[in-house]
Every structure is written in structure tokens, then in C-alpha cells.
């Protein structure tokens, strides 16, 4: 089902826009359910990456704690505060890393993400930001399970990075109009 990264690259000569892998020999702070969250957030705020260990859910817990921490700092009452909050969250969340070995996440209870094999055939062991893994996971689910497009009455299976509509009101409206239209439907 679908095409490989090599097929997509050779057929179109486009560079695939995929999350950049991280390869480092630096000692990283490890985070699990037993790790002090306040210390971990201070580590992130100091600009140092943190590696999720043990369970996939530890990454979710750390992201949630980071959101709560930042919401206390940035009340989000003004546009400027909202922008600062989003900017800080994006910057710090990208420092939360997860390890990939043999194109699979090494933590327990992690989802299978087929994009890791398809998008990174040249490297099987690396790190990625946890938020990028979440995006890859969602994209893999859409690719595997398909997305129903009501007016097409079929599913589409979008390759990673492909835009697809998430609202279909305009398509449904156009489909209804076409069904009632009695004039010629071919272009002259």
C-alpha cells in the first residue's frame, strides 16, 4: 500500500520534508515516572535535552507537566502572552527526546510507527523529539486506516507530509449542488 520514500524521491526529485533526526554522544538527562518533574523542567529551560525512558506514557506526562508549568508563567490573557507561551512550549517540547533503535521506539507500550522505516531507511538508530513522534504516529494512523472523504465515498491514504482537508462542508455543499444541477457537466 503506497509508495516508498525512494520511489517518491526518484519519481518527483523532491526532498521529503521529514523530522530531522538527532544523533548525539552527549549524556542526556533520563526521564521516567520516578524522575523529579520540577528538576526536569528546569533542565529543559536551561536548554538541555531530556530523554524519555521506560514507557511511552512518560513522554505524555512530561508534556502535560510542561504545559501546566508554562500556563502558570504565562497567564495567556493578552495576545503577546499567548504568543510567548506557544513559542516557549514549542521550544521546550522539542527538547524532549525519544530513542529509536532498528526503526522502532525503544520505550514500552509505544505505538508502531511505520514511517520510521519508510522515512529513515539510511539510519535505524537515532533520537527524535517526542512531539515529532506524536505527529508521525498520527500521520501513520491516517495512512494505514485511511480518511473518509464523504463526497468521494471512498477513503484516501495520505503519504507523510501530504495535506488533506479536515473539514468537508464546502465539498458536501458542492456535491449537493452538482446532484441537483441539470445543465451540462462536461467542459466545452
Backbone as JSON Lines, residues from 0, in Angstrom:
{"i":0,"aa":"X","n":[0.84,-1.17,0.0],"ca":[0.0,0.0,0.0],"c":[0.88,1.23,0.0]}
{"i":1,"aa":"X","n":[0.73,2.11,-0.98],"ca":[1.5,3.33,-1.02],"c":[2.82,3.14,-1.74]}
{"i":2,"aa":"X","n":[3.65,4.19,-1.69],"ca":[4.95,4.14,-2.35],"c":[6.04,4.31,-1.31]}
{"i":3,"aa":"X","n":[7.23,3.88,-1.67],"ca":[8.36,4.02,-0.75],"c":[8.94,5.42,-0.87]}
{"i":4,"aa":"X","n":[9.75,5.78,0.12],"ca":[10.43,7.07,0.1],"c":[11.31,7.2,-1.14]}
{"i":5,"aa":"X","n":[12.02,6.12,-1.48],"ca":[12.9,6.14,-2.65],"c":[12.1,6.35,-3.93]}
{"i":6,"aa":"X","n":[10.95,5.68,-4.03],"ca":[10.09,5.84,-5.21],"c":[9.58,7.27,-5.3]}
{"i":7,"aa":"X","n":[9.18,7.83,-4.16],"ca":[8.67,9.2,-4.16],"c":[9.77,10.17,-4.56]}
{"i":8,"aa":"X","n":[10.98,9.97,-4.04],"ca":[12.09,10.88,-4.36],"c":[12.5,10.77,-5.82]}
{"i":9,"aa":"X","n":[12.62,9.54,-6.34],"ca":[13.07,9.38,-7.71],"c":[12.0,9.81,-8.7]}
{"i":10,"aa":"X","n":[10.76,9.6,-8.4],"ca":[9.68,9.95,-9.32],"c":[9.5,11.46,-9.42]}
{"i":11,"aa":"X","n":[9.78,12.18,-8.36],"ca":[9.48,13.6,-8.34],"c":[10.7,14.49,-8.15]}
{"i":12,"aa":"X","n":[11.8,13.94,-7.69],"ca":[13.0,14.71,-7.36],"c":[12.75,15.76,-6.29]}
{"i":13,"aa":"X","n":[11.77,15.55,-5.44],"ca":[11.5,16.44,-4.32],"c":[12.15,15.89,-3.07]}
{"i":14,"aa":"X","n":[12.6,16.78,-2.22],"ca":[13.13,16.37,-0.94],"c":[11.95,16.21,0.01]}
{"i":15,"aa":"X","n":[11.88,15.07,0.66],"ca":[10.8,14.81,1.59],"c":[11.02,15.62,2.85]}
{"i":16,"aa":"X","n":[10.03,16.36,3.27],"ca":[10.11,17.17,4.48],"c":[9.74,16.28,5.66]}
{"i":17,"aa":"X","n":[10.75,15.77,6.34],"ca":[10.54,14.86,7.46],"c":[11.27,15.4,8.67]}
{"i":18,"aa":"X","n":[10.86,14.98,9.87],"ca":[11.56,15.44,11.08],"c":[13.05,15.08,11.02]}
{"i":19,"aa":"X","n":[13.88,16.04,11.42],"ca":[15.33,15.83,11.43],"c":[15.71,14.92,12.6]}
{"i":20,"aa":"X","n":[16.53,13.91,12.3],"ca":[16.97,13.0,13.35],"c":[18.08,13.67,14.17]}
{"i":21,"aa":"X","n":[18.23,13.18,15.38],"ca":[19.26,13.68,16.28],"c":[20.17,12.51,16.63]}
{"i":22,"aa":"X","n":[21.45,12.7,16.42],"ca":[22.43,11.71,16.83],"c":[23.42,12.45,17.72]}
{"i":23,"aa":"X","n":[23.57,11.99,18.94],"ca":[24.44,12.68,19.89],"c":[25.18,11.68,20.75]}
{"i":24,"aa":"X","n":[26.35,12.09,21.19],"ca":[27.09,11.28,22.14],"c":[27.1,11.96,23.52]}
{"i":25,"aa":"X","n":[26.34,13.06,23.63],"ca":[26.23,13.76,24.91],"c":[25.43,12.94,25.9]}
{"i":26,"aa":"X","n":[25.77,13.11,27.16],"ca":[25.0,12.48,28.24],"c":[23.68,13.25,28.38]}
{"i":27,"aa":"X","n":[22.57,12.56,28.31],"ca":[21.26,13.21,28.42],"c":[20.62,12.89,29.76]}
{"i":28,"aa":"X","n":[19.85,13.83,30.27],"ca":[19.07,13.55,31.46],"c":[17.99,12.54,31.07]}
{"i":29,"aa":"X","n":[17.81,11.51,31.87],"ca":[16.8,10.49,31.6],"c":[15.54,10.81,32.38]}
{"i":30,"aa":"X","n":[14.39,10.61,31.75],"ca":[13.12,10.88,32.43],"c":[12.25,9.64,32.42]}
{"i":31,"aa":"X","n":[11.79,9.28,33.62],"ca":[10.81,8.2,33.79],"c":[9.8,8.67,34.81]}
{"i":32,"aa":"X","n":[8.88,7.83,35.17],"ca":[7.83,8.23,36.12],"c":[8.39,8.57,37.5]}
{"i":33,"aa":"X","n":[9.61,8.12,37.81],"ca":[10.21,8.38,39.12],"c":[11.06,9.65,39.15]}
{"i":34,"aa":"X","n":[11.23,10.29,38.02],"ca":[12.09,11.47,37.92],"c":[11.37,12.7,38.44]}
{"i":35,"aa":"X","n":[12.11,13.57,39.09],"ca":[11.57,14.84,39.61],"c":[11.17,15.73,38.43]}
{"i":36,"aa":"X","n":[9.9,16.03,38.33],"ca":[9.39,16.81,37.2],"c":[9.9,18.25,37.24]}
{"i":37,"aa":"X","n":[9.95,18.86,38.42],"ca":[10.43,20.24,38.51],"c":[11.88,20.34,38.05]}
{"i":38,"aa":"X","n":[12.71,19.4,38.46],"ca":[14.11,19.38,38.04],"c":[14.2,19.16,36.53]}
{"i":39,"aa":"X","n":[13.35,18.3,36.0],"ca":[13.34,18.04,34.56],"c":[12.97,19.3,33.78]}
{"i":40,"aa":"X","n":[11.97,20.02,34.25],"ca":[11.55,21.25,33.56],"c":[12.65,22.3,33.65]}
{"i":41,"aa":"X","n":[13.34,22.38,34.79],"ca":[14.48,23.32,34.9],"c":[15.58,22.94,33.91]}
{"i":42,"aa":"X","n":[15.78,21.66,33.73],"ca":[16.78,21.18,32.76],"c":[16.38,21.62,31.36]}
{"i":43,"aa":"X","n":[15.11,21.46,31.02],"ca":[14.62,21.89,29.7],"c":[14.78,23.4,29.54]}
{"i":44,"aa":"X","n":[14.41,24.16,30.57],"ca":[14.51,25.62,30.49],"c":[15.96,26.09,30.37]}
{"i":45,"aa":"X","n":[16.9,25.27,30.85],"ca":[18.32,25.59,30.7],"c":[18.82,25.24,29.29]}
{"i":46,"aa":"X","n":[17.94,24.66,28.46],"ca":[18.3,24.34,27.09],"c":[18.9,22.97,26.89]}
{"i":47,"aa":"X","n":[18.78,22.1,27.91],"ca":[19.35,20.76,27.82],"c":[18.26,19.74,27.49]}
{"i":48,"aa":"X","n":[18.52,18.85,26.54],"ca":[17.52,17.84,26.18],"c":[17.34,16.79,27.27]}
{"i":49,"aa":"X","n":[16.17,16.17,27.23],"ca":[15.79,15.12,28.18],"c":[15.32,13.92,27.37]}
{"i":50,"aa":"X","n":[15.76,12.73,27.77],"ca":[15.39,11.51,27.06],"c":[14.32,10.75,27.82]}
{"i":51,"aa":"X","n":[13.21,10.46,27.15],"ca":[12.13,9.68,27.73],"c":[12.58,8.22,27.81]}
{"i":52,"aa":"X","n":[12.38,7.6,28.98],"ca":[12.74,6.2,29.16],"c":[11.55,5.43,29.71]}
{"i":53,"aa":"X","n":[11.67,4.12,29.72],"ca":[10.73,3.17,30.31],"c":[9.44,3.05,29.5]}
{"i":54,"aa":"X","n":[8.53,4.01,29.61],"ca":[7.22,3.91,28.97],"c":[6.94,5.12,28.09]}
{"i":55,"aa":"X","n":[6.22,4.91,27.01],"ca":[5.79,5.98,26.1],"c":[4.97,7.03,26.87]}
{"i":56,"aa":"X","n":[4.17,6.58,27.78],"ca":[3.3,7.49,28.55],"c":[4.11,8.49,29.38]}
{"i":57,"aa":"X","n":[5.37,8.2,29.67],"ca":[6.2,9.17,30.39],"c":[6.39,10.44,29.58]}
{"i":58,"aa":"X","n":[6.48,10.3,28.28],"ca":[6.58,11.47,27.41],"c":[5.31,12.31,27.46]}
{"i":59,"aa":"X","n":[4.17,11.62,27.47],"ca":[2.88,12.33,27.56],"c":[2.77,13.07,28.89]}
{"i":60,"aa":"X","n":[3.21,12.42,29.97],"ca":[3.16,13.02,31.3],"c":[4.05,14.26,31.37]}
{"i":61,"aa":"X","n":[5.25,14.17,30.81],"ca":[6.16,15.31,30.84],"c":[5.62,16.48,30.02]}
{"i":62,"aa":"X","n":[5.04,16.21,28.87],"ca":[4.45,17.28,28.06],"c":[3.31,17.96,28.82]}
{"i":63,"aa":"X","n":[2.5,17.18,29.49],"ca":[1.38,17.73,30.27],"c":[1.9,18.6,31.41]}
{"i":64,"aa":"X","n":[2.92,18.12,32.12],"ca":[3.51,18.9,33.21],"c":[4.13,20.19,32.69]}
{"i":65,"aa":"X","n":[4.77,20.12,31.52],"ca":[5.36,21.31,30.92],"c":[4.29,22.34,30.59]}
{"i":66,"aa":"X","n":[3.16,21.88,30.06],"ca":[2.05,22.79,29.76],"c":[1.55,23.49,31.02]}
{"i":67,"aa":"X","n":[1.34,22.72,32.06],"ca":[0.85,23.28,33.34],"c":[1.85,24.3,33.87]}
{"i":68,"aa":"X","n":[3.12,23.95,33.84],"ca":[4.18,24.85,34.32],"c":[4.16,26.17,33.55]}
{"i":69,"aa":"X","n":[4.08,26.08,32.24],"ca":[4.11,27.29,31.42],"c":[2.83,28.1,31.53]}
{"i":70,"aa":"X","n":[1.71,27.43,31.74],"ca":[0.45,28.16,31.91],"c":[0.45,28.99,33.18]}
{"i":71,"aa":"X","n":[1.2,28.56,34.17],"ca":[1.34,29.35,35.4],"c":[2.22,30.57,35.16]}
{"i":72,"aa":"X","n":[3.22,30.44,34.29],"ca":[4.12,31.56,33.98],"c":[3.49,32.56,33.02]}
{"i":73,"aa":"X","n":[2.76,32.04,32.06],"ca":[2.14,32.88,31.03],"c":[0.63,32.74,31.18]}
{"i":74,"aa":"X","n":[0.02,33.73,31.77],"ca":[-1.41,33.67,32.09],"c":[-2.28,33.58,30.84]}
{"i":75,"aa":"X","n":[-1.76,33.99,29.69],"ca":[-2.47,33.92,28.41],"c":[-3.64,34.89,28.3]}
{"i":76,"aa":"X","n":[-3.56,36.02,28.98],"ca":[-4.65,36.98,28.87],"c":[-4.5,37.89,27.66]}
{"i":77,"aa":"X","n":[-3.29,38.16,27.26],"ca":[-3.09,39.03,26.1],"c":[-2.56,38.2,24.93]}
{"i":78,"aa":"X","n":[-2.65,38.78,23.76],"ca":[-2.13,38.11,22.57],"c":[-0.64,37.86,22.71]}
{"i":79,"aa":"X","n":[0.09,38.84,23.26],"ca":[1.53,38.72,23.43],"c":[1.86,37.55,24.37]}
{"i":80,"aa":"X","n":[1.13,37.42,25.48],"ca":[1.36,36.31,26.41],"c":[1.05,34.96,25.76]}
{"i":81,"aa":"X","n":[-0.01,34.91,24.98],"ca":[-0.36,33.67,24.29],"c":[0.74,33.28,23.31]}
{"i":82,"aa":"X","n":[1.27,34.26,22.59],"ca":[2.34,34.0,21.64],"c":[3.61,33.55,22.36]}
{"i":83,"aa":"X","n":[3.94,34.21,23.47],"ca":[5.12,33.82,24.26],"c":[4.96,32.4,24.8]}
{"i":84,"aa":"X","n":[3.77,32.07,25.28],"ca":[3.5,30.73,25.81],"c":[3.72,29.68,24.71]}
{"i":85,"aa":"X","n":[3.09,29.9,23.55],"ca":[3.23,28.94,22.44],"c":[4.68,28.8,22.0]}
{"i":86,"aa":"X","n":[5.38,29.92,21.92],"ca":[6.78,29.9,21.5],"c":[7.64,29.12,22.49]}
{"i":87,"aa":"X","n":[7.45,29.38,23.77],"ca":[8.23,28.69,24.8],"c":[7.88,27.2,24.83]}
{"i":88,"aa":"X","n":[6.6,26.87,24.72],"ca":[6.18,25.46,24.72],"c":[6.8,24.73,23.52]}
{"i":89,"aa":"X","n":[6.74,25.33,22.34],"ca":[7.32,24.71,21.15],"c":[8.82,24.49,21.32]}
{"i":90,"aa":"X","n":[9.51,25.49,21.83],"ca":[10.96,25.39,22.01],"c":[11.31,24.29,23.02]}
{"i":91,"aa":"X","n":[10.65,24.28,24.17],"ca":[10.99,23.31,25.22],"c":[10.52,21.9,24.87]}
{"i":92,"aa":"X","n":[9.36,21.78,24.25],"ca":[8.84,20.45,23.94],"c":[9.74,19.73,22.92]}
{"i":93,"aa":"X","n":[10.42,20.48,22.07],"ca":[11.33,19.87,21.09],"c":[12.6,19.33,21.74]}
{"i":94,"aa":"X","n":[12.84,19.68,22.99],"ca":[14.0,19.17,23.73],"c":[13.68,17.84,24.43]}
{"i":95,"aa":"X","n":[12.44,17.43,24.39],"ca":[12.04,16.14,24.97],"c":[12.22,15.1,23.87]}
{"i":96,"aa":"X","n":[13.16,14.2,24.07],"ca":[13.55,13.26,23.02],"c":[13.13,11.84,23.36]}
{"i":97,"aa":"X","n":[13.05,11.02,22.31],"ca":[12.76,9.6,22.47],"c":[13.69,8.84,21.53]}
{"i":98,"aa":"X","n":[14.11,7.67,21.97],"ca":[15.1,6.9,21.22],"c":[14.44,5.91,20.26]}
{"i":99,"aa":"X","n":[15.05,5.81,19.08],"ca":[14.62,4.86,18.06],"c":[15.8,3.93,17.78]}
{"i":100,"aa":"X","n":[15.56,2.63,17.91],"ca":[16.58,1.62,17.58],"c":[15.92,0.62,16.63]}
{"i":101,"aa":"X","n":[16.63,0.32,15.54],"ca":[16.09,-0.55,14.49],"c":[14.73,-0.06,14.0]}
{"i":102,"aa":"X","n":[14.61,1.25,13.87],"ca":[13.38,1.9,13.37],"c":[12.15,1.63,14.25]}
{"i":103,"aa":"X","n":[12.37,1.39,15.53],"ca":[11.26,1.2,16.48],"c":[11.55,2.0,17.75]}
{"i":104,"aa":"X","n":[10.5,2.51,18.36],"ca":[10.67,3.22,19.62],"c":[11.08,2.21,20.69]}
{"i":105,"aa":"X","n":[12.05,2.58,21.52],"ca":[12.58,1.62,22.49],"c":[11.79,1.57,23.79]}
{"i":106,"aa":"X","n":[10.95,2.55,24.05],"ca":[10.18,2.54,25.29],"c":[9.02,1.54,25.19]}
{"i":107,"aa":"X","n":[8.57,1.09,26.33],"ca":[7.47,0.13,26.38],"c":[6.14,0.82,26.08]}
{"i":108,"aa":"X","n":[5.22,0.04,25.56],"ca":[3.86,0.48,25.23],"c":[3.85,1.64,24.23]}
{"i":109,"aa":"X","n":[4.84,1.65,23.36],"ca":[4.91,2.67,22.32],"c":[4.15,2.19,21.09]}
{"i":110,"aa":"X","n":[3.55,3.09,20.36],"ca":[2.86,2.68,19.13],"c":[3.85,2.26,18.06]}
{"i":111,"aa":"X","n":[3.4,1.4,17.16],"ca":[4.21,1.07,15.98],"c":[4.02,2.2,14.98]}
{"i":112,"aa":"X","n":[5.11,2.74,14.48],"ca":[5.06,3.83,13.52],"c":[5.86,3.41,12.28]}
{"i":113,"aa":"X","n":[5.15,2.99,11.27],"ca":[5.79,2.51,10.04],"c":[6.61,3.56,9.32]}
{"i":114,"aa":"X","n":[6.32,4.84,9.56],"ca":[7.09,5.91,8.91],"c":[8.56,5.84,9.29]}
{"i":115,"aa":"X","n":[8.88,5.31,10.48],"ca":[10.28,5.27,10.9],"c":[11.12,4.46,9.91]}
{"i":116,"aa":"X","n":[10.57,3.36,9.4],"ca":[11.28,2.56,8.39],"c":[11.25,3.24,7.03]}
{"i":117,"aa":"X","n":[10.08,3.76,6.66],"ca":[9.91,4.34,5.33],"c":[10.68,5.65,5.15]}
{"i":118,"aa":"X","n":[10.72,6.49,6.2],"ca":[11.34,7.8,6.07],"c":[12.83,7.82,6.4]}
{"i":119,"aa":"X","n":[13.28,6.81,7.14],"ca":[14.69,6.8,7.56],"c":[15.36,5.46,7.2]}
{"i":120,"aa":"X","n":[15.35,5.06,5.94],"ca":[15.94,3.77,5.57],"c":[17.47,3.76,5.73]}
{"i":121,"aa":"X","n":[18.08,4.95,5.71],"ca":[19.54,5.03,5.78],"c":[20.08,4.96,7.21]}
{"i":122,"aa":"X","n":[19.23,5.22,8.2],"ca":[19.66,5.24,9.6],"c":[18.58,4.56,10.44]}
{"i":123,"aa":"X","n":[18.97,3.58,11.23],"ca":[17.96,2.89,12.02],"c":[18.01,3.23,13.51]}
{"i":124,"aa":"X","n":[19.1,3.86,13.98],"ca":[19.25,4.21,15.4],"c":[19.47,5.71,15.53]}
{"i":125,"aa":"X","n":[18.54,6.4,16.21],"ca":[18.62,7.84,16.34],"c":[17.64,8.32,17.4]}
{"i":126,"aa":"X","n":[17.63,9.61,17.62],"ca":[16.68,10.25,18.54],"c":[15.79,11.19,17.73]}
{"i":127,"aa":"X","n":[14.56,11.35,18.22],"ca":[13.64,12.34,17.64],"c":[12.92,13.05,18.78]}
{"i":128,"aa":"X","n":[12.54,14.3,18.56],"ca":[11.71,14.96,19.57],"c":[10.38,14.2,19.75]}
{"i":129,"aa":"X","n":[9.95,14.08,20.98],"ca":[8.72,13.35,21.29],"c":[7.52,13.93,20.53]}
{"i":130,"aa":"X","n":[7.44,15.25,20.42],"ca":[6.31,15.87,19.71],"c":[6.31,15.49,18.22]}
{"i":131,"aa":"X","n":[7.5,15.31,17.65],"ca":[7.57,14.87,16.25],"c":[7.11,13.42,16.12]}
{"i":132,"aa":"X","n":[7.42,12.6,17.12],"ca":[6.95,11.21,17.14],"c":[5.43,11.18,17.2]}
{"i":133,"aa":"X","n":[4.84,12.06,17.99],"ca":[3.38,12.13,18.06],"c":[2.8,12.46,16.68]}
{"i":134,"aa":"X","n":[3.42,13.4,15.98],"ca":[2.96,13.74,14.63],"c":[3.13,12.59,13.66]}
{"i":135,"aa":"X","n":[4.25,11.89,13.74],"ca":[4.48,10.73,12.89],"c":[3.45,9.63,13.18]}
{"i":136,"aa":"X","n":[3.12,9.46,14.45],"ca":[2.14,8.44,14.83],"c":[0.76,8.77,14.24]}
{"i":137,"aa":"X","n":[0.33,10.01,14.37],"ca":[-0.96,10.41,13.8],"c":[-0.97,10.21,12.29]}
{"i":138,"aa":"X","n":[0.1,10.64,11.64],"ca":[0.18,10.5,10.18],"c":[0.17,9.04,9.77]}
{"i":139,"aa":"X","n":[0.82,8.18,10.57],"ca":[0.83,6.75,10.25],"c":[-0.58,6.18,10.37]}
{"i":140,"aa":"X","n":[-1.33,6.57,11.38],"ca":[-2.7,6.08,11.56],"c":[-3.57,6.49,10.37]}
{"i":141,"aa":"X","n":[-3.42,7.74,9.91],"ca":[-4.18,8.2,8.75],"c":[-3.8,7.4,7.5]}
{"i":142,"aa":"X","n":[-2.51,7.14,7.35],"ca":[-2.03,6.4,6.18],"c":[-2.53,4.95,6.21]}
{"i":143,"aa":"X","n":[-2.44,4.31,7.35],"ca":[-2.85,2.91,7.49],"c":[-4.37,2.73,7.42]}
{"i":144,"aa":"X","n":[-5.1,3.56,8.15],"ca":[-6.55,3.37,8.26],"c":[-7.35,4.14,7.22]}
{"i":145,"aa":"X","n":[-6.73,5.12,6.63],"ca":[-7.42,5.94,5.65],"c":[-8.29,7.0,6.29]}
{"i":146,"aa":"X","n":[-8.66,7.97,5.49],"ca":[-9.52,9.06,5.93],"c":[-10.69,9.1,4.98]}
{"i":147,"aa":"X","n":[-11.88,9.05,5.53],"ca":[-13.09,9.08,4.7],"c":[-13.35,10.5,4.22]}
{"i":148,"aa":"X","n":[-13.54,10.61,2.93],"ca":[-13.94,11.88,2.32],"c":[-15.38,11.66,1.87]}
{"i":149,"aa":"X","n":[-16.34,12.27,2.57],"ca":[-17.75,11.94,2.33],"c":[-18.2,12.03,0.87]}
{"i":150,"aa":"X","n":[-17.82,13.07,0.16],"ca":[-18.32,13.22,-1.21],"c":[-17.63,12.27,-2.18]}
{"i":151,"aa":"X","n":[-16.46,11.76,-1.81],"ca":[-15.79,10.79,-2.67],"c":[-16.34,9.38,-2.44]}
{"i":152,"aa":"X","n":[-16.95,9.21,-1.28],"ca":[-17.5,7.92,-0.88],"c":[-16.41,6.85,-0.83]}
{"i":153,"aa":"X","n":[-15.19,7.29,-0.67],"ca":[-14.02,6.42,-0.55],"c":[-13.09,7.01,0.5]}
{"i":154,"aa":"X","n":[-12.07,6.23,0.81],"ca":[-11.04,6.72,1.71],"c":[-9.81,7.11,0.92]}
{"i":155,"aa":"X","n":[-9.04,8.06,1.48],"ca":[-7.73,8.37,0.93],"c":[-6.7,7.91,1.97]}
{"i":156,"aa":"X","n":[-5.5,7.61,1.52],"ca":[-4.42,7.13,2.38],"c":[-3.22,8.06,2.18]}
{"i":157,"aa":"X","n":[-3.22,9.2,2.88],"ca":[-2.19,10.22,2.6],"c":[-0.8,9.82,3.05]}
{"i":158,"aa":"X","n":[0.17,10.01,2.17],"ca":[1.57,9.78,2.5],"c":[2.01,10.87,3.47]}
{"i":159,"aa":"X","n":[3.04,10.6,4.26],"ca":[3.51,11.56,5.25],"c":[3.79,12.92,4.6]}
{"i":160,"aa":"X","n":[3.3,13.97,5.23],"ca":[3.53,15.33,4.76],"c":[2.52,15.82,3.74]}
{"i":161,"aa":"X","n":[1.58,14.97,3.35],"ca":[0.57,15.36,2.37],"c":[-0.56,16.1,3.07]}
{"i":162,"aa":"X","n":[-0.94,17.23,2.52],"ca":[-2.08,17.96,3.07],"c":[-3.36,17.26,2.65]}
{"i":163,"aa":"X","n":[-4.26,17.15,3.6],"ca":[-5.6,16.67,3.27],"c":[-6.59,17.49,4.08]}
{"i":164,"aa":"X","n":[-7.77,17.73,3.53],"ca":[-8.74,18.56,4.26],"c":[-9.27,17.83,5.49]}
{"i":165,"aa":"X","n":[-9.55,18.59,6.51],"ca":[-10.15,18.02,7.72],"c":[-11.6,18.48,7.88]}
{"i":166,"aa":"X","n":[-12.0,19.46,7.08],"ca":[-13.39,19.89,7.06],"c":[-13.9,19.71,5.64]}
{"i":167,"aa":"X","n":[-15.13,19.26,5.53],"ca":[-15.66,18.9,4.22],"c":[-16.94,19.65,3.86]}
{"i":168,"aa":"X","n":[-17.32,20.65,4.65],"ca":[-18.57,21.36,4.39],"c":[-18.64,21.89,2.96]}
{"i":169,"aa":"X","n":[-17.56,22.48,2.48],"ca":[-17.57,23.05,1.13],"c":[-17.7,21.96,0.07]}
{"i":170,"aa":"X","n":[-17.08,20.79,0.32],"ca":[-17.19,19.69,-0.63],"c":[-18.6,19.11,-0.65]}
{"i":171,"aa":"X","n":[-19.2,19.0,0.51],"ca":[-20.57,18.49,0.61],"c":[-21.54,19.45,-0.08]}
{"i":172,"aa":"X","n":[-21.35,20.74,0.15],"ca":[-22.2,21.75,-0.49],"c":[-22.08,21.67,-2.01]}
{"i":173,"aa":"X","n":[-20.86,21.54,-2.52],"ca":[-20.64,21.43,-3.96],"c":[-21.24,20.14,-4.51]}
{"i":174,"aa":"X","n":[-21.09,19.04,-3.79],"ca":[-21.66,17.75,-4.2],"c":[-23.18,17.84,-4.27]}
{"i":175,"aa":"X","n":[-23.8,18.47,-3.28],"ca":[-25.27,18.65,-3.29],"c":[-25.7,19.49,-4.49]}
{"i":176,"aa":"X","n":[-24.95,20.54,-4.78],"ca":[-25.28,21.39,-5.92],"c":[-25.16,20.59,-7.22]}
{"i":177,"aa":"X","n":[-24.06,19.81,-7.37],"ca":[-23.89,19.01,-8.58],"c":[-25.01,18.0,-8.77]}
{"i":178,"aa":"X","n":[-25.47,17.4,-7.69],"ca":[-26.56,16.42,-7.77],"c":[-27.87,17.04,-8.24]}
{"i":179,"aa":"X","n":[-28.09,18.32,-7.93],"ca":[-29.33,18.99,-8.34],"c":[-29.18,19.72,-9.68]}
{"i":180,"aa":"X","n":[-27.98,19.91,-10.14],"ca":[-27.72,20.66,-11.36],"c":[-28.13,19.83,-12.56]}
{"i":181,"aa":"X","n":[-28.96,20.43,-13.46],"ca":[-29.47,19.72,-14.62],"c":[-28.72,20.08,-15.91]}
{"i":182,"aa":"X","n":[-27.89,21.09,-15.87],"ca":[-27.19,21.53,-17.06],"c":[-26.05,20.6,-17.45]}
{"i":183,"aa":"X","n":[-25.31,20.97,-18.5],"ca":[-24.2,20.14,-18.95],"c":[-23.1,20.09,-17.88]}
{"i":184,"aa":"X","n":[-22.51,18.93,-17.73],"ca":[-21.47,18.74,-16.71],"c":[-20.08,18.58,-17.33]}
{"i":185,"aa":"X","n":[-20.02,18.58,-18.64],"ca":[-18.71,18.49,-19.31],"c":[-18.26,19.89,-19.72]}
{"i":186,"aa":"X","n":[-16.95,20.11,-19.63],"ca":[-16.41,21.4,-20.06],"c":[-16.3,21.36,-21.59]}
{"i":187,"aa":"X","n":[-16.57,22.46,-22.21],"ca":[-16.55,22.54,-23.66],"c":[-15.22,22.96,-24.18]}
